[in-house]
Amino acid sequence: MNNVLKVQFAKRRPRSTLLGLTLDGSRLEGVVLRRTNGSVHVQQVFSAALTLDPLTGAPELVGREIRNHLNTAGVRERYCVVGLPLKWALTAHITMPELAEADAASFVELEAEKGFPCDVTTLLQASSTCQLAGKEKYLTLIGVPHAQVSALERVLQAAQLKPVSLSLGLTALQRADRPASDGVLALAIGETHVGLQITCGGGVAALRALEGAMEEGGRRQLATDLIARETRITLGQLPAEFREAVRRIRIFGPRDLAQDLADGLRRRFEPQGFKVEVVLGYAADEFGVQLPVDAAVSAAFSLVANPLAGRGTLFEFLPPKISAWQKFSTQYASGKLRTAGLAAAVLLLLVFGAFLYQQILLMRLRAEWKQMETGVTELNTTQQQILQYRPWYDETVRGLTILQELTTAFPEDGVVTVKTLEIRDLNTITCTGTARDNSSLQKTLDRLRKQAGVTGVSLGQIRGKSPMQFTFNFQWSEGGQNAN
């Protein structure tokens, strides 16, 4: 007889590996990251030039070209986070008055129709709110044409990829929700343009692509004068309190181009109190997880590292998936005949479903009984023997008693949880699980040592810090004294 009782507490884990892709002109850049034990590791990094335009080319051909590049780079990951070209994004700005929550939504919808240069129903929208102390709210609306996103989705499907998020690379490089991003003007050097983002007051105050920032010629060179002029114009369009809060300029991109741009901007902006810096690496607390020492700063890396670190996407443009039933009900939602027909169809479906469910249930129960019939017969025989030899039968149910005492020792707020529990011969117990920190684990062990019948509590292997994985053992002595 096997005297080992195992209890498994399984839970669904988030995806640990993701592919990040960014599209910028004809340039496709990607990185595959994997999270393991609180650390992020780089699996593959690649860059390729596309010969076909994802918007105008046939989706099957563009998808095949992307798949060929992925196969060449050895990328097998299907789930991806994609950075949309910043040139696709349209922006509008709203100064929010004090309104009731019900009226605010209508006000934003009305102002969006005025601010965007196209029909808002054709856009996938996201928003960001900026607010300084004691000031009114400043709302930035970002819209991406639905047609362009749909075309990209078809290309990704043809490339055998499954997007889990569609966002903007610059907003991932300089996240507006980080305290370090307050009062920052970020410039990201792309293939054909320079992206500009201003973050202050807890949100994105400005976001645009500076066209013409690349000078034509054999060697890539930035039009520093144009970038400086457009930067001043963008700053001048902000409310005064936001403009005065911006005092840092951070530049992302290839080191040589970024350094040249920084040198040019320092001469123009540092006399006005700005600090210009080139971003050469990630901060240690950038994502809340341990990063590779030599991790190269890129939009693709930031787009993937954020979800792997458990952080949500600030601007999400992945269209919601509509079920076939929702499409059907939307298409046939009007007309008395359609309503009557739909009601009759639903009724027939319910009746048929009830009979089908009954038959399936009967078949399943018969199959279960067939599997357990032998075991039930043996169990009945064992029960008869228990009744016959009851004076020698232990009714204390030690296994449940052990579980009860162990459960009492664990906190109710979930800071220490059990993953597996192993009880051998009803007296040797091994427990593994996770704890938020070492202090919470030690308090749990102290409570366990005070339980009647618990002896020999010993802490085994510990991995990680916060959260941490642990293993401990103890002995159970029915009615014994606490000897810890």
C-alpha positions in Angstrom: 0.0 0.0 0.0 1.3 3.5 -0.9 1.3 5.7 2.1 2.1 8.9 0.3 -0.6 11.5 0.0 0.1 14.3 -2.5 -1.9 17.5 -2.9 -1.1 19.6 -6.0 -2.2 23.3 -6.1 -1.8 24.2 -9.8 -2.5 27.6 -11.3 -2.2 29.1 -14.7 1.1 30.8 -15.4 1.6 33.8 -17.7 3.5 33.3 -20.9 7.3 33.2 -20.2 8.6 33.6 -23.8 7.6 36.3 -26.3 8.7 37.7 -29.6 8.9 41.5 -30.0 8.7 43.0 -33.5 8.9 46.7 -34.6 8.1 48.0 -38.1 9.8 51.3 -39.2 9.7 52.0 -42.9 11.1 48.9 -44.6 13.0 47.9 -41.4 11.9 44.9 -39.4 13.6 44.4 -36.0 12.9 41.7 -33.5 14.0 40.1 -30.3 12.9 37.0 -28.4 13.0 37.2 -24.6 12.4 34.5 -22.0 11.7 35.1 -18.3 13.2 32.6 -15.9 13.1 33.0 -12.1 12.8 36.8 -12.0 15.4 37.3 -14.8 14.9 38.1 -18.5 17.2 36.4 -21.0 17.7 37.2 -24.7 17.1 34.2 -27.0 17.4 35.8 -30.5 18.0 39.2 -31.9 17.6 40.0 -35.6 17.1 42.9 -38.1 16.0 42.7 -41.7 14.9 44.9 -44.6 11.5 44.1 -46.1 11.1 44.4 -49.8 7.3 44.5 -49.6 5.1 47.0 -47.8 2.8 45.5 -45.2 0.1 48.0 -46.2 0.1 47.7 -49.9 1.6 44.2 -50.6 -0.3 41.0 -50.7 -0.6 39.7 -47.1 0.4 36.2 -48.1 3.6 37.4 -49.8 4.5 39.9 -47.0 3.8 37.2 -44.4 5.9 34.7 -46.2 8.8 37.2 -46.4 8.6 37.9 -42.6 8.4 34.1 -41.9 11.6 33.6 -44.0 13.4 36.2 -42.0 12.3 34.6 -38.8 13.4 31.1 -39.9 16.8 32.5 -41.0 17.2 34.0 -37.5 16.1 30.7 -35.8 13.0 32.2 -34.3 10.3 29.6 -33.5 8.2 31.6 -31.1 4.6 32.3 -32.4 3.3 34.7 -29.8 4.4 38.3 -30.4 4.2 41.9 -29.3 4.3 44.3 -32.2 5.3 47.9 -32.3 3.3 49.9 -34.8 5.0 52.6 -36.9 4.7 55.9 -35.1 3.7 57.5 -38.5 0.4 55.5 -38.3 -0.6 57.3 -35.1 -2.9 60.4 -35.1 -3.2 62.6 -32.0 -5.7 65.0 -30.6 -5.5 67.0 -27.3 -8.3 67.9 -25.0 -8.3 70.2 -21.9 -10.8 68.5 -19.6 -13.1 70.7 -17.5 -14.6 69.5 -14.2 -17.5 67.2 -15.3 -19.5 64.3 -13.9 -18.2 60.9 -15.0 -21.3 60.3 -17.2 -20.8 63.7 -19.0 -17.0 63.3 -19.4 -17.3 60.4 -21.8 -19.6 62.4 -24.1 -17.4 65.4 -23.9 -14.3 63.4 -24.9 -16.2 61.8 -27.8 -17.4 65.2 -29.1 -13.9 66.7 -28.8 -12.3 63.7 -30.5 -14.6 64.2 -33.5 -13.3 67.8 -33.7 -9.6 67.0 -33.1 -9.0 64.0 -35.4 -8.8 64.8 -39.2 -10.9 61.7 -40.0 -14.0 59.8 -38.9 -13.3 58.6 -35.4 -15.2 55.4 -36.1 -12.4 54.3 -38.4 -9.8 54.6 -35.6 -8.7 52.4 -32.8 -8.2 54.8 -29.9 -6.2 55.0 -26.7 -5.7 57.9 -24.3 -3.4 59.3 -21.7 -4.2 61.8 -19.0 -1.7 64.4 -17.7 -2.3 66.5 -14.6 -0.1 68.7 -12.5 -0.9 69.6 -8.9 -3.9 71.8 -8.7 -4.3 72.0 -12.5 -7.0 70.8 -14.8 -6.5 67.5 -16.7 -4.9 67.5 -20.2 -6.0 64.5 -22.2 -4.0 63.1 -25.2 -6.0 60.9 -27.6 -4.1 58.6 -29.9 -5.8 56.9 -32.9 -4.6 54.4 -35.3 -6.6 53.6 -38.5 -8.4 50.3 -38.2 -7.8 49.5 -41.8 -4.0 49.6 -41.3 -4.1 47.5 -38.2 -6.4 44.9 -40.0 -3.9 44.7 -42.9 -1.1 44.1 -40.4 -3.1 41.4 -38.7 -3.5 39.6 -42.0 0.2 39.8 -42.6 1.0 38.4 -39.1 -1.4 35.6 -39.6 0.2 34.7 -43.0 3.6 34.8 -41.1 2.2 32.2 -38.7 2.3 34.7 -35.8 -0.2 35.3 -33.0 -0.2 38.9 -31.8 -1.0 39.4 -28.1 -0.4 43.2 -28.2 -0.2 46.0 -30.7 1.4 49.1 -29.3 3.8 52.0 -30.0 7.6 51.4 -29.5 8.4 54.9 -28.2 5.7 54.7 -25.5 7.4 51.5 -24.3 10.9 52.9 -24.4 9.9 55.9 -22.2 6.8 54.7 -20.2 4.7 57.6 -18.9 3.7 55.8 -15.7 7.3 55.7 -14.3 8.2 58.5 -11.9 11.6 58.9 -13.7 9.7 59.8 -16.9 8.1 63.0 -15.4 9.3 66.0 -17.4 11.1 64.1 -20.1 11.2 64.8 -23.9 12.2 61.6 -25.6 13.5 61.4 -29.1 13.8 58.0 -30.9 15.8 57.8 -34.1 14.1 55.6 -36.6 14.7 54.5 -40.2 13.0 57.4 -41.9 11.9 59.7 -39.1 12.5 60.7 -35.5 9.8 60.0 -32.9 9.1 62.6 -30.3 7.2 62.0 -27.0 6.8 64.3 -24.0 5.8 62.8 -20.7 4.8 64.8 -17.7 2.0 64.9 -15.1 1.8 61.1 -15.2 0.9 60.8 -18.8 1.9 61.5 -22.5 1.5 65.2 -23.3 2.7 65.0 -26.9 3.5 62.3 -29.4 4.4 62.8 -33.0 6.7 61.6 -35.8 9.1 64.2 -37.2 9.1 63.7 -40.9 12.1 64.9 -42.9 14.4 64.4 -40.0 16.7 62.2 -42.1 18.8 64.1 -44.7 19.1 62.5 -48.1 22.4 61.2 -49.2 24.7 58.1 -49.2 25.3 58.3 -45.4 22.5 58.5 -42.9 22.5 61.9 -41.3 20.1 63.8 -39.1 18.7 67.2 -39.9 19.5 68.6 -36.4 18.1 72.1 -37.2 14.8 70.7 -38.3 14.5 68.5 -35.2 15.4 71.4 -32.9 12.8 73.6 -34.6 10.1 71.0 -34.4 10.9 70.3 -30.8 10.5 73.9 -29.9 7.2 74.1 -31.7 5.9 71.0 -29.9 7.0 72.4 -26.6 5.3 75.7 -27.4 2.0 74.0 -28.1 1.8 72.6 -24.6 0.1 74.4 -21.7 2.6 76.6 -19.8 2.7 74.5 -16.7 3.6 71.4 -18.7 6.2 73.2 -20.8 7.9 74.5 -17.7 8.0 71.0 -16.2 10.0 69.5 -19.1 13.7 69.8 -18.4 15.3 66.6 -19.7 15.8 65.4 -23.3 16.6 61.7 -23.7 17.7 60.3 -27.1 17.3 56.7 -28.2 18.8 55.2 -31.3 22.1 54.1 -32.9 24.9 55.4 -30.8 26.7 57.5 -33.5 23.5 59.2 -34.7 22.2 59.7 -31.2 25.5 61.3 -30.1 25.6 63.7 -33.1 22.0 64.7 -32.3 22.8 65.2 -28.6 25.7 67.4 -29.4 23.6 69.6 -31.7 20.7 69.8 -29.2 23.0 70.6 -26.3 24.2 73.8 -28.0 20.6 74.9 -28.5 18.8 73.7 -25.3 21.2 73.4 -22.4 21.5 77.3 -22.2 17.7 77.2 -21.5 18.1 74.8 -18.6 17.6 71.5 -20.4 19.7 68.4 -19.8 20.4 66.4 -22.9 21.5 62.7 -22.6 21.9 59.7 -24.8 20.3 56.5 -23.5 22.9 53.8 -23.7 21.4 51.2 -21.4 18.5 50.3 -19.2 18.3 51.3 -15.6 18.5 48.5 -13.1 14.9 49.0 -12.0 13.5 49.7 -15.5 11.2 46.7 -15.6 11.4 45.3 -12.1 13.2 42.2 -13.2 16.9 41.4 -13.7 18.1 42.2 -17.2 21.1 41.0 -19.1 24.1 43.2 -18.5 24.7 43.9 -22.2 21.0 44.3 -23.1 20.8 46.7 -26.1 18.1 49.4 -25.7 15.5 49.0 -28.4 11.7 49.4 -28.8 11.3 45.7 -29.5 13.1 44.8 -26.2 11.0 47.2 -24.2 7.7 46.1 -25.8 8.4 42.5 -24.8 10.1 43.1 -21.4 7.1 45.0 -20.0 4.5 42.1 -20.3 7.1 39.6 -19.2 7.7 41.7 -16.1 3.9 41.7 -15.5 3.3 45.2 -16.6 0.4 46.1 -18.8 0.5 48.0 -22.1 -0.2 51.7 -21.8 -1.5 52.1 -25.3 -3.2 49.0 -26.8 -4.4 48.9 -30.4 -5.1 45.1 -30.8 -8.8 45.0 -31.9 -11.1 42.9 -29.7 -12.0 39.6 -31.0 -15.7 39.3 -32.0 -17.3 35.9 -31.8 -19.4 34.4 -34.6 -22.5 34.7 -32.5 -21.9 38.4 -31.9 -21.5 38.9 -35.7 -24.7 37.0 -36.3 -26.7 38.9 -33.7 -25.5 42.2 -35.0 -26.4 41.4 -38.6 -29.9 40.2 -37.7 -30.7 42.5 -34.8 -33.7 44.3 -36.4 -37.1 43.4 -37.8 -40.0 41.5 -36.2 -39.5 38.5 -38.4 -35.8 38.3 -37.6 -36.6 38.6 -33.9 -39.2 35.8 -34.1 -37.0 33.6 -36.1 -34.1 34.1 -33.7 -36.3 33.3 -30.8 -37.6 30.1 -32.4 -34.0 29.1 -33.3 -32.9 29.7 -29.7 -35.8 27.7 -28.4 -35.0 24.7 -30.7 -31.4 25.0 -29.8 -32.2 24.9 -26.1 -34.4 21.8 -26.5 -31.9 20.0 -28.6 -29.1 21.0 -26.3 -31.1 19.7 -23.3 -31.6 16.3 -24.9 -28.0 16.2 -26.1 -26.7 17.1 -22.7 -28.8 14.4 -21.0 -27.5 11.7 -23.4 -23.9 12.8 -23.0 -24.3 12.9 -19.2 -25.8 9.3 -19.2 -23.0 8.0 -21.4 -20.4 9.6 -19.2 -21.9 8.3 -16.0 -22.1 4.8 -17.4 -18.5 5.0 -18.5 -17.4 6.3 -15.0 -19.4 3.5 -13.3 -17.8 0.9 -15.5 -14.4 2.2 -14.5 -15.1 2.3 -10.8 -17.3 -0.8 -10.4 -14.3 -3.0 -9.5 -13.0 -0.4 -7.0 -16.4 0.0 -5.4 -16.7 -3.7 -4.9 -13.3 -3.8 -3.2 -14.2 -0.8 -1.1 -17.4 -2.4 0.1 -15.4 -5.5 1.1 -12.9 -3.3 2.9 -15.8 -1.5 4.7 -17.2 -4.8 5.9 -13.8 -5.8 7.3 -13.5 -2.4 9.0 -16.9 -2.9 10.7 -15.8 -6.4 11.7 -12.5 -5.2 13.2 -13.7 -1.8 14.4 -12.0 -2.1 17.9 -8.6 -2.2 16.1 -9.5 0.5 13.5 -8.1 4.0 13.9 -10.8 6.7 13.4 -8.7 9.7 14.1 -8.2 10.5 10.4 -4.6 11.7 10.9 -4.2 12.9 7.3 -7.0 15.4 7.6 -5.8 16.4 11.1 -2.4 17.2 9.7 -3.9 19.2 6.8 -6.1 21.2 9.4 -3.1 22.1 11.6 -1.0 23.1 8.6 -3.8 25.2 7.2 -4.2 27.0 10.5 -0.5 28.0 10.4 -0.7 29.7 7.0 -1.8 33.3 6.7 -5.2 34.1 5.2 -4.0 37.0 3.1 -2.1 34.7 0.6 1.4 36.1 1.2 2.5 32.5 1.8 1.0 29.7 -0.3 1.4 26.0 -0.7 2.2 24.5 -4.1 2.7 20.8 -3.2 2.2 18.8 0.1 3.6 15.3 0.6 2.6 13.2 3.7 4.5 9.9 4.1 3.4 7.2 6.5 1.1 9.9 8.2 4.1 11.3 10.2 6.6 12.8 7.8 5.4 15.9 5.9 7.2 17.8 3.1 5.7 21.1 2.0 6.8 23.3 -1.0 5.3 26.7 -2.0 5.9 30.4 -2.5 6.2 33.3 -0.1 6.2 37.0 -0.7 9.3 37.5 1.4 11.4 35.7 4.1 9.7 37.5 7.0 6.3 36.1 6.0 7.8 32.6 5.7 9.4 32.7 9.1 6.2 33.9 10.8 4.4 31.0 9.2 7.0 28.5 10.4 6.8 30.0 13.9 3.0 29.5 14.0 3.5 25.9 12.7 6.0 25.1 15.5 3.4 26.1 18.1 0.8 23.6 16.7 0.2 20.6 18.9 1.7 17.4 17.5 4.2 19.2 15.2 7.9 18.5 15.8 11.1 18.8 14.0 10.2 21.7 11.7 13.2 22.3 9.4 13.5 24.7 6.5 15.0 23.2 3.4 15.8 24.7 0.0 15.0 28.4 -0.7 15.1 30.0 -4.2 14.5 33.6 -5.1 13.9 36.7 -2.9 10.5 38.3 -3.6 8.7 36.1 -4.4 10.7 33.2 -3.0 10.2 29.4 -3.4 10.7 27.3 -0.3 10.7 23.7 1.0 10.3 22.7 4.7 9.8 19.4 6.6 8.3 18.4 9.9 7.2 15.4 11.9 3.7 14.7 13.2 3.1 13.0 16.5 -0.5 12.4 17.4 -1.2 13.9 20.8 2.5 14.5 21.4 4.1 17.6 23.0 5.6 20.4 20.9 9.3 19.9 21.0 10.5 22.6 18.7 
